[in-house]
Amino acid sequence: MKAANAEDALAQIRAGLNPALVITDYHMPGMHGVQLIQELRKLTQTRFTPMLVLTTESQQEKRDEARKAGATGWLVKPVQADKLLQVVKQVAPSLQAIAA
């Protein structure tokens, strides 16, 4: 699934979408990625879903904020495709066939 922004992603999930993994940027129009993670952690279907922040930000303070919100991991752009796939395989083993 792809969403135009955090609000769109949240609406799709509230409408019944049950993602195996969420990858969000930190900076987005409206709600930022950490706020999205906070909201998704409140929902039954995404309480334990792996959630990655993929962003240009590298500040420890922002990483700590994301971890506190429930982020599973943090990747700084640019990320090589093989590195991203490696992380996906680690945090969402059910997606191994897709990431292979």
N, C-alpha and C positions, 0 to 999 in steps of 0.2 A: 504494500500500500504506500502511496505517496500522498502527502498532505501539503496544501499551500502554505500553512502556518500552524502554529501550536494549537490555536483554537479549532482549526479544521481537524487536526489529528485527534484532539480530545472529543470532538463531536462524533467522529467516525467510530471511535472506540466506545463511547457511551451508547451509540446506536447498535452495538453488537459485534463490532470487529474485535477479534481476539488475536493480537499479534504475538508471534513467537519471540520477537526481538524488536526493540525500539532504538533507532539511531536518530539523534537530534543534534542540531547545532546549538551553540549557546546563544548566539545573536539571531533573533528573528523579529519581524515586525510584531508589535503587540506583546504577547506573553513570550518570555525567553525560554530556552530549553530547560533550565533548572526548574522554573515554575511549572513547566509541562510535566516534568518528572514528579514533582511534588503532587500534582493533581492526579497523575496516573497511579501513584502508589496508594491513593485513597480508594481506588476502584478494585473490586473483588477480582475481576478478570486480569488485571495487570499488576496486582500487588507483588507478585514474584517474578514478573517478566524481566529478563535482562534488558538494561537500558544503558546505552553508550552515548556519550557526548563527543561529537566530532567537530572540532572548532579550531580557529586560529589562536585562541587564547591559551596561554601556558602558565598563567599566574597561579601559584599554590593556593592563594585565598579563594579563587574561583573553583579550583579543583575540590577544595575542602567543602565549599558550599554545595557542589554537585553531589559529593559523597554523602553529606548530611541529608540531602534531599532524597537519596536512594539510588543514585547512579551506580551502575555496576562497573563502569570504566570510563576513561577519558583518553581521547586520541587527539593529537595536535596535527592539523593540516600543514602541509600536504602529507597524506598517508599513502604509502605504496599499497597497491591492490593486494599483494600477497600478505602484507602485514595486517590489513583489515580482515582478510579471510581467516588468518590465524586467530585473531581475537574473536571473531564470530564463532569459530569452531570451539573455542575455549568457553565462551559464555553461553552459547546456545547450541549444545550438542545435537539437538533435534534438527538443526539446519545443516548438518554435515553433508548430506547428499546434495544440497543446493550449493554449498560453498566449495564442493570438491571440483 
